[in-house]
Amino acid sequence: MDKKSDCKTIVWFRRDLRIEDNPALTAAARDGAVFAVFIWCPKEEQQFYPGRVSRWWLKQSLIHLGQSLKSLGAHLVFMKAQSTVSALIECITAIGATKVVYNQLYDPVSLVRDHNIKQKLGELGVPVQTYNADLLYEPWEVYNGEGSVEDCTIEKLGLEDESEKPSNALLGRGWSPGWINANEALTAFIEHHLLDYANNRLKVTGNSTSILSPYIHFGEISIRKVFHSMIMKQILWAKEQNHRGEKSVACFLRSIGLREYSRYICFNFPFTHERSLLSNLKFFPWQANQAHFKSWRQGRTGYPLVDAGMRELWATGWLHNKIRVITASFLVKCLLLPWQWGMKYFWDTLLDADLESDILGWQYISGSLPDGHELHRLDSPEVQGFKFDPEGEYVRQWLPELARMPTEWIHHPWNAPPAVLQAAGVELGLNYPKPIIDIELARDNLTSAVLLMNEKESASQQHGNCNGTNEVVSDNGDVGNYPIPKILLKKEKAPCPSSSSNDQKVPSMHKDALPLPNNNNNKKRSKPSEGQEPDEYNLHDCKSESGFSKTDDDLCSTAVSSSASKKQATGTSSFSSFMVLK
């Protein structure tokens, strides 16, 4: 008998939701019968349970993958379980599987889970084979059909509850998850936007980035395919002496490099999701001010560019790279709030939340990397506003209360003459908040905090409590007494009074507020409506964290528009981006 016909391989799908260039799936198909399974275990996600918009994307991508596998004669089994290893053992027993294969992940939660699974299945005598489907080089390479498994419907996985469906329906009008759509998105970016990417990527309005980050995060497109597509354009443009195109490709390739670096950091320093990479940060006097944290989340800090960004994030699950950097920097350097708080909120609200990339970004912005951003550097949101939104178009789009403010005053309304404010219908402290903190006072506070940190570190060195260097440590509890607030949404909503600064809320995403263009990369986002607010928050303690990359001007994270329009998003520059593939 052909040994191949006796081989039954379980393919465990995770963030590799594609058929094309899927090493685990290819190996299983080559060896014999394939049993494809997706296991949803919310308990094991711990503090990194995906947010609403991220779960919506996952659900749509799974539906798309299931249809694709069905066309090839395979069935994708959905299982909701309390334990992934128990679910895998159930599958092995039911079908008599001879092997389990899956593609590697590198975030801290997955690394621990995968190690335990390999160990347990090994004890049972079941071979486990893993493959690289997520990186060009794995972190350690940087150095030199039948059965009776109980299948459930995708609805029973619980990726989307009934209260979320109205908002999620809007996402479907602006986004098309799935591996086939990922390939179309890559082609569209290369053909229509890549040439001017280097020049346009810092524009916070219009189509200035790619839309690839959610596709890459969920493994709907291979990073190898993206990389080689870019290299082919680079070779072509070099031959044609198209320097503009060469510059754009080089810029995009740097973002791929940052993504690889983020996996390297998480693999080699798995504590970075909750502690700073450098030891000195454990002496930083973070301010656990939940009132300031709430004002930041709700977009009512009194700094228009910051507020516009936070309201867009709530409404769409998306932020441009540059706005991510600006809002994150404001939280860390102006409000002195723990970077882990900001990272967790971004994780809960971003459509393309990617743990490794976010860790890199937030570690960078807080000065926690050996070659990272200077912690003492603080850029004024007002100056950044005139630099990246010179006409105030972005601010007016997301802050309707400032829509009539003249461009001259749009980024610092607190300095506008009373007559200008009156003509624009702006009442500071009433329908738009006054600045939560004076920028010069924030700068002084930051300077004092850095000095205090240095003094405490020096004193600690003198007492022999640390090694006296700025090296990476693995037991660096800088979170200390600042447990991360867990943001829980209440079921009840209340109207948002437009006349009270105390009730200034983020506009929620509802049918009349954010009409989404269908598969149209050229349309701009719609304005949010004024009469509704997001759910109020309860704060509870929980543990978690996240990350960013170099000069504030180039920092980005990983994200892609999730509603009002399919924005273009991607790479960044040098080691300077809150991104890692937009």
N, C-alpha and C positions, 0 to 999 in steps of 0.2 A: 504493500500500500504506500502511496505517496505521502511522505512525512508532512509535506506542506499542507495537505488536505486535513491533517489532524490538528494543525495549529489553530488555536482560537485566541485571538489577541484582543484585549480590552484597550481601547483608545480613550483615555480620560481627557476630555476637552476642558480647557480653562480659559486662558486669555490667548487663544490661538484659533479663533473662530473663523476658519477659512479652510478651503480644500486645496487651493493652490499653494505650492511651496510650504507644505506642512510635513516636516520630517517624520514625526511620530505616525501620522496617518499613512504616509507613503510606506514606511517600514512595515506597518501592520498589514497593509494591503498586499505587499510583496510576499509576506510569509504565509498568508492563508486567510481564514475568515476573520472579519472585523466586527467587533461589538463596540459601537460608539456610545459614550455616556457623558452626560453633564450632571455633576452633583452639586446641589446648592445646599450649603451648610452655614446658615447665618451665624450660628453660635461660634464657629471657628473664625469668622471675620473679625471678631472682637471689636476694638474701638474703630476699626477701619471698615465697618459695614458701609457699603456704598450709599451715597445720597440718592435722592429721588431721580434726578435726571440721568445719573450714571446707570441706575438700575433699569430705567426705561430703555436706554441704548442697549444694554445687555440683553434685555428681553427681545427686542426687535432683531438683534444680531443672531440670537439663538433660533428664532423662527426662520430667518433667512438661511442659516446653516442647515437646519433640519430639512428644509425644502431641497437644498442642493444635494444633501446626502441621499435623500429619497430618490432623486432623479438618477442616482448612481446605483440604486438597489440596496442602500443601507438605511438603517433606521436609527435616529438619534434618540436615545432613551434619556428622559429627564427624571432625576431622583432628588427628593428633598429629604435630608437626613440630619441626624444629630451628630453624626461622626462620619467623616469622609472615608476613613479606613474601614469602618464597618460596612459602609455602602459598597466599597470596592470588593470586600470579602464576600458580600452577598452576591454580587455579580459573578465573581470567580466560581462560587459554589453552584450557582444556578446554571451556568452555561458550560462549566468544566473548562474554564479559561486556562491556557497554558502560559500566558505572559500578560503583563500590564505595561503599556507604554504611555508616555506623556511628554510634553515639552516643558522645559525648565522655566521657572519663575525665580526672581532674585530678591523679592521684598522680604522683610524679616518674618512676617507671618507665614508666608509660603515656604521659606527655607526650613523652618522648624517643622511644619506639617509634613513636608516632603521627606525629611529625614526620618520622621517617625513611621511614615507609610512604608518607606523602603525597608526599614528595620523589621516591621511587623510582617510584611509580606515575605521577606527573606526567611523569617522564622518558620513560615508556613510552606517554604519551598517553592514559592512563586517568583520567577524571575521578573525583575523590573528594569526597564530600559528607558533612559531619558535622552532627550535631544535638545539641541539649540535651535529655537525658532524665533527668538526674540532679539538676538544681538548679532552683530557682525563677528564679534569675538567674545567668548565667555570670560567672566571676570578673572579666572585663574590663567587664562591664556595671555592676559596682558603682561604677565611676568615673562618671560622669555616666550453568526447568526442564529444560533438556536438557544432556547432556554426559557425560563419562566421568571425572569426578573420583573418585579413590579414596577411598571412604568407609570408615571403620572403626567398629567397635562402640564404645559408650561404655565398655565394660570395657577396651578396648585403649588408652584415653586414660591409664590408669594413675592415676586419681584415688583409687583405693582398692586396697590390696594385700590378699592373703589374711589376713595376720596382723591387719589392722585390722577385718575384717568382724565378728567377734564383738562387739567394743565398739561398732561403728557400728550394729549391729542394735538396740542399746538406744536409740540416738538416734531411730530410727524409731518407737519406741513413745511417745516424748514430743513429737516434732516432725513437722510435715507441710510440707516445702518445696513450692514451686510457686506460680505467680502466682494461681491460683484460691484456694488456701489463704491467700495473703497478703490477699486481699480479705476473706475470712471473718474473719481475725484482726483486721483494722481495724474491721470492723463489730462484732465482739464487744467490742473495747476501748471503742469509743464508746458502745455500749449499756449495758455493765455496769461499766466501770471508770473512764471519763473523769471522771465527776462528782466523784469523791472523789480524783482523781489528786493534786491539790496537797497534800492532807492525808496521803495514804498513801505517796507516792513515796519517802520516806526510811526507811520500815520495811524492815528487812533480812529479815524473815520474811513469809510470806504472799504474796498476789498484789498487789504494790504498784506494778508498772510495766506497760508494754505488752509485746508480744512482736514488735514490728515491726522491730527493728534488722537481723536477718539478712535479712528480706524486702527491706528497703530497700537494704541493701548489695549484694545480688545483683540488684537491679533488678527484683524480682518485683512490686513495686508502685511506682507513680509518686509521687514526692515532691509533685508538684502535686495528686494526688488526696488525699493525706494532708492537705496544707495546706488545700485547699478544703473538705474534710470538717470540719476543725476550725473554719474560719471560719463555716460554716453553723450549727454548734452554738453558736458564740459569739454570732451574731446572734439565734438563737432564745432562748438563755438571757438575753441582755441585754433582750430584749423582755419576758421573763417576770420580770425582775429577780431572776434566780437568781445571786446573787453567788458562791456556792460553785462553780458551774459555770463562771462567767466567769473566776474565779481559776485554775481547773484548765486551762482552754483556754489562757489567757495563759502559764501555766507551760510547757505543752507546746509552744506556738509558739516560745518562747525556745529550746527545744532544736533546733527546725528551723533557727532563725537561727544557732545554733552550728555546725550541720552545714554550712550555707552558708559560714560564716566559715572553717571548716577547709579547704574547697576553695580559698577565696580565698588563704589563707596558703600552701598548697602550690603553687598556680599562680604566685604572685608571688615566692615565696622557696623554690625547689625544693630547696635544700640542707638544709631543716629536718628531713628524715628522718634526718640523721646529724650535724647540728651545731646548736647552740643559736642562736636568733634574735638574742639580744643578745650583744654582744662580751665583756662582762665574765665570762661563764661559762667562757671558755677559761682563766681563771686559777684556777678552782675546784679545790682539791686532792682530787679524787675518789679513793676507796680501792678499788683493784682486788682486793678480797678474795673469791676464788672460794669459800672455805669459807662465808662469810656469804651469798653468793649462793645456794649450794646449800641452806643452811638455810632461807632465805626461800622458795625454790621448793618445797621439800618440806613446808612448813608446820611447822617445828620451831624457831621463833624464841623460844618461851617466852612469847609474848604471844597469848593465846587467840583474840582476834578476828582478828588477822592470820593466825594458823595455820589457823583455820577457813576463812577466805576462800581461802587458797592450796590447801587440800585440796579445797574445792568446785570450784575452777577446774580442777584436774587431773581430778577425777572426772566433771565435767559439761560443761566447756568454757564455763561461764557464771559471771558474778559480778554481783551487784547493783551499781548505780552507786556507792553509798556505800562498799561494800566495796572496789571498785576504787580509790577515792581513798585509803582507809585503807592498803591493802597497798602501793600505789605510793608514798605519802608515807613509809611506814616504810622502804622500800628507799632512797629518795633522802635523807631527812633524818635517819633514825636510823642507817642503816648507811653512809651517804655513798657508796653504789654509783652508778656512772654511770647516768643515766636511760635511756640507750640500751640497756643490758642488760635493764632491766625491760620496756621497750617491745618488744624483740625476743621476750622470753619470752611476753608477752601475745599478740603476733602469732602465735606458734607454737601457742598453746593455746586461744584464744578462738574460739568458734563464729562470732561475728559480727565477727571482726577486720576493722577498716576503717582503712587506712593514714592517710588524711587526718585522720580523727577522733582516731585514737590519737596522731598527731603533736601535734595541738592539745592534747590532754590531758596528755601527758608534758612538753611544753614548758611548759605552764602550771604543773604541780605543781613543776617544778624552777626556777621563777622566771625562765623564759627568754623570756617575752612582755613587751612594753612595759607592758601593763596587767594583768599576771598576778599570781599569788600570791606573797606575800613569801617568799623563800627561807629567811629566818631563822625563820619561824613553824613550830613543831613542836607538834603536838597529841598528847597522851598516848593510846596505844591503850587503856589502862585506862579513862580518862575517856570516850573514844568508845564503848567497849563498853557502859558503863552508860547512855549517851545513846541509842544506836541498837539495842541488844539488852539492854534493862533486866532481862529475866527470864532471860537466858542461853540462850534457846531455840535460837538460831542456833548458838552455840558447842557446845551439847550435841549438836546434830544432826550436826556435822561433826568433833567431837573426842570420840569415844566414851569415851576414857580419862578425860574430865572430866565424864561424864554424871551422876555422883553428887555433884558438888561443889555445896554450897549456893549460892544466888544471890548471897549477900553476898560470896562469895569467887571466884566464877566467872571474873571478869575480872582477878584478881590473885592466883592461887593461891599465889604465893611468899610472900604475907603471912599466909596461913592458919595457924592454930595446928596443931601436929603432930597433935593428936587429930582435928581436922577432916579433915586430909589422910588420916590412917589410915582413918577411917570411910568416906571417899570412894574409897579404894583408889588414891590418887595418891601416887606416889613421885617427887618432883622429881629430875630427873637420871637417872631410870631409865625409867619409863613415860611421863613427860612432861618435856620439857627445862626447865631453868632459863632465865630470860631471857638472851638472847644478849648483851644490853648493858643496863646500868641506864639508865633513861630520862633521869635528870638528867645522867648522864655523856654520853649522846647529845646532849642539849641543849647542854652545854658544848662538845662536839666540833664541833657545827654552828656555834655562835657563833664559835669559833676559826677554822673553815674560811672563814666569810664574811669575817671580819676579814683573814685572810691573802689572800683573793681581792681584797679592796678595796686592800690594800697593794700587791699585785703590779700591779693595774691602774693605781694611782696612779704607781708607779715607771715603768711602761711609758709612761704619758702624758708623764711628765717627760723621757723619752728620745726622745720623738717617734715611738714605735712604733705609736701609735694616735691617733685623732682627738680623744680626750678626752671623747667623748660616749657615751651609752648607746643609740646608734642601731643599727639593723639593719646587719649586715655580711654579706658573701657569702663571706668566706674566714675562717671562724672555727673553727679546728680544735680545739675543746674536747675531742674524743674523745682526741686526742693519743696518749698511750701506753696507752690503755685500750681495746684492740680488743675488740669484743663477743664474748663466748664463744658459740660455736655449740653448741647442745645436741643431741647425737645419742643416740638411744635404742639401747641394746644389745638384742639379740634375747633374751638370757637373763634370766630373772627368778629372784629368790631369795626365799624366805619372809621375812617381816619379824618378827624377834624382838620380842615385845611388852615385853620387860624391859630393853631397852638403849636408852638415849637416843641412843647413837651410830648406831643403826640405825632411829631413828624415821623412818618413811617415810609418804608419802601413800598412803592406801588407793586401790587401783586400781578401775576400774569393771568389775565382772564380773556375771555373771547373777544370783547370789544377793545381791549387794550393793545394787544400785540398781534395784528394780522401777520401771518408768516408767508413769505413768498414760497412757492413750491419749486424747489430745485433751481432757484435763480440766484446765481452768485453776484449779480450786479445790482440788486436792490439793496437799499439801506434799511436798517432796523426802524421799526415804528416807535413812536413815543409811547411811554407807559401812560395809563390813565391816572387821574389824580384821586378818584374817590374811594380807592380800596387799599388795604394794607395787607402785609403778610401776617401770618399767625404770630401771636405774641410768643415770647420765649420763656421757658423755665430753665434755670441753670442748676446743674448737678455736677458733682465731681466725677471725672473719669480720667483715664490716662491715655495719651496719644501724642502725635506730632507730625511735622512735614518740612519741605525745602525749596531754594532758589539758586542763581548763578552770577556773573561779574558785573562791572560797572552798572550803576543803576540804569544808565541809558540803554543798556543792552540786555538786562535781565528779563527773563521770561519764564514760563512754566510749561504746562502742556495743556492746551485747551483749544476748543474750537466752538464757534458760535452754536447756540442751541435754540434759537428761535427766530427772532425777528428777521434774520437772514442767515444764509450760509456764508459766514465770513471766510476770508482766506486766512490761513494761519500756518506758521511754521517756524523755522529756524531762528537763530539769533546771531549774535556776533561773538567772536572770541569766547573767552570764558566769561561772557557777560550776558546772561540771559535768564529770565525767570522762566524760561521756557525749557525746551528740550523737545522740540517738535510741536509746533502748533498746527 
